[in-house]
Amino acid sequence: MTTVLITGGSGRLGRSVVAGFAAAGHTVISLDRDSLPADPALAGVTQESVDLLDAEAVNKVMARHLPDAVIHLAAIAVPFSAPEDVILKTNTMLAYNVFQAATSNGVRRVVTASSPTVLGYGNPSGWLPDSFPLDEKTTPKPWNAYALSKLVAEQVMRMFAAASGEATRYAAFRPCYVISPEEWEGAPTQQGHTLAERLADPALSAPALFNYVDARDVADFLAVLLEKMDSIENAQVFFVGAADALAIEPLDKLMPDFLPGSEALAAGLTGTSPAFSIAKAQEILGWTPQRSWRTELTDTNTAGLRSAAAL
Ligand SMILES: NC(=O)c1ccc[n+]([C@@H]2O[C@H](COP(=O)([O-])OP(=O)(O)OC[C@H]3O[C@@H](n4cnc5c(N)ncnc54)[C@H](O)[C@@H]3O)[C@@H](O)[C@H]2O)c1
């Protein structure tokens, strides 16, 4: 059993990550401005209300708990949900403060949440990758402050790794569009619509290139990552996504409608293939997502969709 400190534990992704580590028998501390919701899955978790922009407060709480591992999830998580300069300053300073406090307090493993948006898709001035599927070698071309802040957070990780040698192990992960357990039952997603609506109208999922991941699969990924961090190359980045696309139609048919000029590039995305590769996490960590919209969606409004997808 280890002590895991999770920032942003009250959030959409954080709740499942906190619940996953608590269920596995770890001592879990959640650092968040907001309280944890009342949920039996979160029982026994210590909640610390801290503004992570306050470096001294972060340092104090880190020193008090001296966790074995830190998972940094807290952020302004939605592009354009605040002024651009606020998103950039907030997310980069949160990452810096958490890395700084963890490193100076001798935490052995530190992981931060990045985002697939670092790649730059959705750019109104146009964007095409060199190839599909997208992976960790795809060149990042952020076009907004949120995507840039996540790329900076990855660089913050590399800076601390360069300065610390091998004393602390670091990693970053880019979770695809996170679906929390209640969203399979019809609760609104991050963009306000339901999953049923997102599947029925490909235009809703196209801005994220039809990517998604179950929050519990992210929790499983993080558990495997923490276990293996000592034996893999330091300061790596991983995409974390579902093994299929969040779409009824194959992406070789859908992608060109939403990403002009991608006909040839997307030709290999047949069947249920997603646009984002998770091969690196599978090969290096042996992690594979266990959940798909095809198995998890229980929203009663999806009967038509399920028959369209021949489920
Ligand atoms: N949800 C997604 O689809 C998605 C996709 C890619 C990456 N991410 C990243 O994953 C992480 C978690 O995302 P989420 O969807 O759970 O976000 P969320 O907004 O639901 O949760 C973020 C949490 O961080 C906390 N927080 C923000 N600023 C804080 C501060 N100054 N001090 C203390 N707490 C603070 C908030 O109170 C909130 O509970 C974020 O870093 C986000 O950028 C999310």
The ligand as an SDF file (V2000), in Angstrom:
LIG
                    3D

 44 48  0  0  0  0  0  0  0  0999 V2000
  -11.9860   15.8130  -19.4000 N   0  0  0  0  0  0  0  0  0  0  0  0
  -11.3170   15.5810  -20.5160 C   0  0  0  0  0  0  0  0  0  0  0  0
  -11.8890   15.1690  -21.5160 O   0  0  0  0  0  0  0  0  0  0  0  0
   -9.8170   15.7940  -20.5660 C   0  0  0  0  0  0  0  0  0  0  0  0
   -9.1370   15.4950  -21.7560 C   0  0  0  0  0  0  0  0  0  0  0  0
   -7.7590   15.7080  -21.8100 C   0  0  0  0  0  0  0  0  0  0  0  0
   -7.0830   16.1760  -20.7000 C   0  0  0  0  0  0  0  0  0  0  0  0
   -7.7810   16.4570  -19.5660 N   0  0  0  0  0  0  0  0  0  0  0  0
   -7.0360   16.9480  -18.4130 C   0  0  0  0  0  0  0  0  0  0  0  0
   -7.2920   16.0710  -17.3200 O   0  0  0  0  0  0  0  0  0  0  0  0
   -7.3380   16.8070  -16.1160 C   0  0  0  0  0  0  0  0  0  0  0  0
   -8.6440   16.5810  -15.3880 C   0  0  0  0  0  0  0  0  0  0  0  0
   -9.7170   17.0050  -16.2190 O   0  0  0  0  0  0  0  0  0  0  0  0
  -11.2230   17.0110  -15.7080 P   0  0  0  0  0  0  0  0  0  0  0  0
  -12.0980   16.8460  -16.8870 O   0  0  0  0  0  0  0  0  0  0  0  0
  -11.3610   16.1040  -14.5510 O   0  0  0  0  0  0  0  0  0  0  0  0
  -11.3410   18.5260  -15.2250 O   0  0  0  0  0  0  0  0  0  0  0  0
  -12.3580   19.1340  -14.1450 P   0  0  0  0  0  0  0  0  0  0  0  0
  -12.5320   20.5680  -14.4820 O   0  0  0  0  0  0  0  0  0  0  0  0
  -13.5840   18.2910  -14.0220 O   0  0  0  0  0  0  0  0  0  0  0  0
  -11.5350   19.0030  -12.8090 O   0  0  0  0  0  0  0  0  0  0  0  0
  -10.4440   19.8300  -12.5330 C   0  0  0  0  0  0  0  0  0  0  0  0
  -10.3440   19.9830  -11.0190 C   0  0  0  0  0  0  0  0  0  0  0  0
   -9.2400   20.8290  -10.7390 O   0  0  0  0  0  0  0  0  0  0  0  0
   -9.6100   21.6690   -9.6710 C   0  0  0  0  0  0  0  0  0  0  0  0
   -8.8270   22.9100   -9.7280 N   0  0  0  0  0  0  0  0  0  0  0  0
   -8.7000   23.7590  -10.7570 C   0  0  0  0  0  0  0  0  0  0  0  0
   -7.9220   24.8010  -10.4180 N   0  0  0  0  0  0  0  0  0  0  0  0
   -7.5360   24.5980   -9.1330 C   0  0  0  0  0  0  0  0  0  0  0  0
   -6.7280   25.3050   -8.2110 C   0  0  0  0  0  0  0  0  0  0  0  0
   -6.1730   26.4970   -8.5330 N   0  0  0  0  0  0  0  0  0  0  0  0
   -6.5370   24.7860   -6.9830 N   0  0  0  0  0  0  0  0  0  0  0  0
   -7.1120   23.6220   -6.6180 C   0  0  0  0  0  0  0  0  0  0  0  0
   -7.9030   22.9010   -7.4550 N   0  0  0  0  0  0  0  0  0  0  0  0
   -8.1030   23.3850   -8.6910 C   0  0  0  0  0  0  0  0  0  0  0  0
  -11.0930   21.9630   -9.8750 C   0  0  0  0  0  0  0  0  0  0  0  0
  -11.7270   22.3610   -8.6680 O   0  0  0  0  0  0  0  0  0  0  0  0
  -11.6010   20.6280  -10.4060 C   0  0  0  0  0  0  0  0  0  0  0  0
  -12.1150   19.7970   -9.3840 O   0  0  0  0  0  0  0  0  0  0  0  0
   -7.0790   18.2550  -16.4910 C   0  0  0  0  0  0  0  0  0  0  0  0
   -5.7110   18.5310  -16.3430 O   0  0  0  0  0  0  0  0  0  0  0  0
   -7.4740   18.3220  -17.9470 C   0  0  0  0  0  0  0  0  0  0  0  0
   -6.8140   19.3610  -18.6260 O   0  0  0  0  0  0  0  0  0  0  0  0
   -9.1310   16.2740  -19.4650 C   0  0  0  0  0  0  0  0  0  0  0  0
  1  2  1  0
  2  3  2  0
  2  4  1  0
  4  5  1  0
  4 44  2  0
  5  6  2  0
  6  7  1  0
  7  8  2  0
  8  9  1  0
  8 44  1  0
  9 10  1  0
  9 42  1  0
 10 11  1  0
 11 12  1  0
 11 40  1  0
 12 13  1  0
 13 14  1  0
 14 15  2  0
 14 16  1  0
 14 17  1  0
 17 18  1  0
 18 19  2  0
 18 20  1  0
 18 21  1  0
 21 22  1  0
 22 23  1  0
 23 24  1  0
 23 38  1  0
 24 25  1  0
 25 26  1  0
 25 36  1  0
 26 27  1  0
 26 35  1  0
 27 28  2  0
 28 29  1  0
 29 30  1  0
 29 35  2  0
 30 31  1  0
 30 32  2  0
 32 33  1  0
 33 34  2  0
 34 35  1  0
 36 37  1  0
 36 38  1  0
 38 39  1  0
 40 41  1  0
 40 42  1  0
 42 43  1  0
M  CHG  2   8   1  16  -1
M  END
$$$$
